[in-house]
Amino acid sequence: MLIRLFVILLFTILSMDGGYAFAGKIYITKEKGLEKQEERLVENFSRQLLNNLRGKESAFLPAKAAGGLKGHDDIVVALGEGALKEVLRGDGNSPVIGVFISRSSYADVLSGVSSRRKVTAVYSDPSPKRQIALIKALLGEGASVGVIKSSSTEEEVKQAVITAKELGVRMQVADIQRFRNPKLAVDELKGTRTLLLQKDKELFDSIPLDTLLVLAYDLNNLGIIGYSSGVVKNGALATTYTSLDDTVKSVADIIREFDSTGKIPVPDYSEYYSVVVNKYVVRSLDIYERDEDAVKKEVASLLKEEK
């Protein structure tokens, strides 16, 4: 009787804030040959994740070894497209979370491997829905956006079009395949006030990012909604993006859910996100200036998001 009471008490203590009763290990793996900046990102992510999941037993493994893990209670966190691909080539059965990977890259990885294990991902690129809501929050009534579509961004554009209709944002789509000169695609979007830019290799192979910034912003006075905070610093108007802290919180939530239910959610954009606005571009485009927290609150309100 005393032993039973002790076990119940121990489980209760571990389940309180600051500790959890975890069943299995978390294995973190990464790609080979990362640059120094990428290595620092991996180190910071791993440290923050393990701090967030205090009490979780963890280990670092090469991607090939992680791919062979066989334990339904363990979970693998694969950092980067290459690491995820290598893990899924293995014959293990431990569930996997892909991190630092875009939606299109994740789809490509899964289409190229055959794996029966549970797999999910936290997409690194911005949610198209939030990007459209950001445009609405910045421009209000009369908001409009253009986007240059390629074969690799069709799904993102489809989501953006649906949200634009819901929020009353006029949207115009130019297909890169229809234009021999990408400048003509930008010219077709002159009637809009913003350009929704996605990280699209097919597009950037046709026209470099810096050239696109000049064509859209300098020549056509379009506010560019970038795909990262770095693009905003380099002259884009604004973006929603997933910071390192946002990514850590999303991955930690997935692991907690898995530990308590044995289930993992479907791949999706991070539940947590940040907003950055280039105040100099806001002023040059004569847009009403507000702080980033206020803009983010309006984005969440437009999408009826809780977080």
ChimeraX attribute file (.defattr): number of C-alpha atoms within 10 A of each C-alpha:
attribute: neighborCount
match mode: 1-to-1
recipient: residues
	/A:1	5
	/A:2	7
	/A:3	8
	/A:4	9
	/A:5	10
	/A:6	11
	/A:7	11
	/A:8	11
	/A:9	12
	/A:10	12
	/A:11	13
	/A:12	13
	/A:13	14
	/A:14	14
	/A:15	13
	/A:16	10
	/A:17	8
	/A:18	12
	/A:19	15
	/A:20	19
	/A:21	17
	/A:22	20
	/A:23	15
	/A:24	15
	/A:25	16
	/A:26	22
	/A:27	21
	/A:28	22
	/A:29	26
	/A:30	24
	/A:31	19
	/A:32	12
	/A:33	8
	/A:34	11
	/A:35	9
	/A:36	9
	/A:37	9
	/A:38	13
	/A:39	15
	/A:40	12
	/A:41	13
	/A:42	21
	/A:43	12
	/A:44	14
	/A:45	17
	/A:46	18
	/A:47	12
	/A:48	16
	/A:49	20
	/A:50	16
	/A:51	14
	/A:52	17
	/A:53	21
	/A:54	12
	/A:55	14
	/A:56	19
	/A:57	14
	/A:58	16
	/A:59	11
	/A:60	15
	/A:61	15
	/A:62	17
	/A:63	27
	/A:64	18
	/A:65	14
	/A:66	29
	/A:67	25
	/A:68	16
	/A:69	19
	/A:70	14
	/A:71	13
	/A:72	15
	/A:73	16
	/A:74	22
	/A:75	26
	/A:76	28
	/A:77	26
	/A:78	30
	/A:79	21
	/A:80	22
	/A:81	19
	/A:82	15
	/A:83	23
	/A:84	31
	/A:85	22
	/A:86	21
	/A:87	27
	/A:88	27
	/A:89	16
	/A:90	18
	/A:91	17
	/A:92	19
	/A:93	23
	/A:94	22
	/A:95	24
	/A:96	25
	/A:97	22
	/A:98	25
	/A:99	23
	/A:100	20
	/A:101	21
	/A:102	21
	/A:103	21
	/A:104	17
	/A:105	14
	/A:106	22
	/A:107	12
	/A:108	14
	/A:109	17
	/A:110	14
	/A:111	9
	/A:112	11
	/A:113	13
	/A:114	12
	/A:115	15
	/A:116	11
	/A:117	14
	/A:118	16
	/A:119	21
	/A:120	19
	/A:121	27
	/A:122	26
	/A:123	22
	/A:124	23
	/A:125	20
	/A:126	24
	/A:127	23
	/A:128	24
	/A:129	20
	/A:130	22
	/A:131	25
	/A:132	32
	/A:133	29
	/A:134	25
	/A:135	28
	/A:136	24
	/A:137	20
	/A:138	21
	/A:139	16
	/A:140	16
	/A:141	12
	/A:142	11
	/A:143	20
	/A:144	21
	/A:145	27
	/A:146	24
	/A:147	25
	/A:148	23
	/A:149	24
	/A:150	17
	/A:151	12
	/A:152	16
	/A:153	18
	/A:154	13
	/A:155	14
	/A:156	17
	/A:157	20
	/A:158	14
	/A:159	14
	/A:160	24
	/A:161	21
	/A:162	14
	/A:163	20
	/A:164	23
	/A:165	12
	/A:166	12
	/A:167	18
	/A:168	16
	/A:169	22
	/A:170	17
	/A:171	24
	/A:172	17
	/A:173	17
	/A:174	19
	/A:175	14
	/A:176	21
	/A:177	14
	/A:178	11
	/A:179	12
	/A:180	10
	/A:181	12
	/A:182	21
	/A:183	16
	/A:184	13
	/A:185	21
	/A:186	22
	/A:187	14
	/A:188	15
	/A:189	22
	/A:190	18
	/A:191	14
	/A:192	20
	/A:193	23
	/A:194	26
	/A:195	29
	/A:196	25
	/A:197	23
	/A:198	21
	/A:199	17
	/A:200	17
	/A:201	13
	/A:202	14
	/A:203	22
	/A:204	15
	/A:205	9
	/A:206	14
	/A:207	14
	/A:208	11
	/A:209	16
	/A:210	12
	/A:211	13
	/A:212	20
	/A:213	22
	/A:214	14
	/A:215	17
	/A:216	22
	/A:217	21
	/A:218	13
	/A:219	13
	/A:220	18
	/A:221	17
	/A:222	26
	/A:223	26
	/A:224	27
	/A:225	26
	/A:226	27
	/A:227	25
	/A:228	23
	/A:229	20
	/A:230	12
	/A:231	20
	/A:232	20
	/A:233	14
	/A:234	12
	/A:235	20
	/A:236	28
	/A:237	28
	/A:238	29
	/A:239	28
	/A:240	26
	/A:241	24
	/A:242	27
	/A:243	16
	/A:244	17
	/A:245	15
	/A:246	15
	/A:247	23
	/A:248	25
	/A:249	19
	/A:250	19
	/A:251	21
	/A:252	17
	/A:253	16
	/A:254	17
	/A:255	25
	/A:256	17
	/A:257	14
	/A:258	19
	/A:259	20
	/A:260	12
	/A:261	9
	/A:262	13
	/A:263	14
	/A:264	20
	/A:265	15
	/A:266	11
	/A:267	16
	/A:268	14
	/A:269	21
	/A:270	22
	/A:271	17
	/A:272	15
	/A:273	21
	/A:274	16
	/A:275	23
	/A:276	21
	/A:277	23
	/A:278	19
	/A:279	18
	/A:280	13
	/A:281	18
	/A:282	18
	/A:283	12
	/A:284	11
	/A:285	15
	/A:286	9
	/A:287	14
	/A:288	11
	/A:289	14
	/A:290	12
	/A:291	11
	/A:292	16
	/A:293	12
	/A:294	11
	/A:295	21
	/A:296	20
	/A:297	15
	/A:298	18
	/A:299	24
	/A:300	16
	/A:301	14
	/A:302	17
	/A:303	16
	/A:304	9
	/A:305	11
	/A:306	8
	/A:307	9
